[in-house]
Amino acid sequence: MKILLLEDEIMLNESICEYLESDGHQVESFLDGLEAFYAIKENSYDLLILDITVPNLDGLSFLEKIHALKIHIPAIYISALVDIEDISRAYNLGCNDYLKKPFHLKELSLRVDRVNVFNNTPRIHLRLSKNYSYDQEHSTLLFSQEPQILTKRQSQIIDLLSRNRGRVVDFEQFQTYVWSEQIVDNATIRAEINRLKKFLKEDVIINVRGMGYMIDKP
């Protein structure tokens, strides 16, 4: 998982990073809430681990602000605060878990694993970019959770690329899956994909020269 960690206690921050990275996760850590907020607007994450009392933008307001941007990512709060109002607010904001300090790093790792399992079983929505996702169940492209209207062929292209995230889809695969009823040349396939790329609001589809196209895993 790619994790954003917001924790202003330097030693604890470093310890959490080291422990979770040893478990195979990728962690980007921040000491300042505002810096973390700027980062989340530019990058994609699978999980947030947030302290509450951090400089410039507290962890609760941080989650409120990203939700206002329609960015919804699973979150675990780690905090020394024990006031029931703070805990209630955290859950009302939609956090997945609340871990009171001090805690054992293994306990945090178990909470992370639990969120990971929950969010991947079943994995119906595929993240394609910062704002784009693909609803596999309904074969629908979403931008900030809003369905996008595509032509039938564009929908088939997105479906094929989404289900093969991280892998190059070659022209033969496009021919078989999207143009199964007719024979088309590579130039026709390129033209249709270029029209789709111009329609999209973010650079989702990558041209792999001489091979085909792909959507990378965010």
Secondary structure as the mmCIF struct_conf table of DSSP 4:
data_model
#
loop_
_struct_conf.conf_type_id
_struct_conf.id
_struct_conf.beg_label_comp_id
_struct_conf.beg_label_asym_id
_struct_conf.beg_label_seq_id
_struct_conf.end_label_comp_id
_struct_conf.end_label_asym_id
_struct_conf.end_label_seq_id
STRN STRN1 LYS A 2 LEU A 6
HELX_RH_AL_P HELX_RH_AL_P1 ILE A 10 SER A 22
TURN_TY1_P TURN_TY1_P1 ASP A 23 GLY A 24
STRN STRN2 GLN A 26 PHE A 30
BEND BEND1 LEU A 31 ASP A 32
HELX_RH_AL_P HELX_RH_AL_P2 GLY A 33 ILE A 40
TURN_TY1_P TURN_TY1_P2 LYS A 41 GLU A 42
BEND BEND2 ASN A 43 ASN A 43
BEND BEND3 ASP A 46 ASP A 46
STRN STRN3 LEU A 47 LEU A 50
BEND BEND4 ILE A 52 THR A 53
BEND BEND5 PRO A 55 LEU A 57
HELX_RH_AL_P HELX_RH_AL_P3 GLY A 59 ALA A 68
TURN_TY1_P TURN_TY1_P3 LEU A 69 LYS A 70
STRN STRN4 ALA A 75 SER A 79
BEND BEND6 ALA A 80 ALA A 80
HELX_RH_AL_P HELX_RH_AL_P4 ILE A 84 ASN A 92
TURN_TY1_P TURN_TY1_P4 LEU A 93 GLY A 94
BEND BEND7 ASN A 96 ASN A 96
STRN STRN5 ASP A 97 LYS A 100
BEND BEND8 LYS A 101 PRO A 102
HELX_RH_AL_P HELX_RH_AL_P5 LEU A 105 ASN A 120
TURN_TY1_P TURN_TY1_P5 THR A 121 PRO A 122
STRN STRN6 HIS A 125 ARG A 127
BEND BEND9 SER A 129 ASN A 131
STRN STRN7 TYR A 132 ASP A 135
TURN_TY1_P TURN_TY1_P6 GLN A 136 SER A 139
STRN STRN8 THR A 140 PHE A 143
TURN_TY1_P TURN_TY1_P7 SER A 144 GLN A 145
STRN STRN9 GLU A 146 PRO A 147
HELX_RH_AL_P HELX_RH_AL_P6 LYS A 152 SER A 162
TURN_TY1_P TURN_TY1_P8 ARG A 163 GLY A 166
BEND BEND10 ARG A 167 ARG A 167
STRN STRN10 VAL A 169 ASP A 170
HELX_RH_AL_P HELX_RH_AL_P7 PHE A 171 TYR A 177
TURN_TY1_P TURN_TY1_P9 VAL A 178 VAL A 178
BEND BEND11 TRP A 179 TRP A 179
TURN_TY1_P TURN_TY1_P10 SER A 180 GLU A 181
BEND BEND12 GLN A 182 GLN A 182
HELX_RH_AL_P HELX_RH_AL_P8 ASN A 186 PHE A 199
BEND BEND13 LEU A 200 GLU A 202
STRN STRN11 ILE A 205 VAL A 208
TURN_TY1_P TURN_TY1_P11 ARG A 209 MET A 211
STRN STRN12 GLY A 212 ILE A 215
#
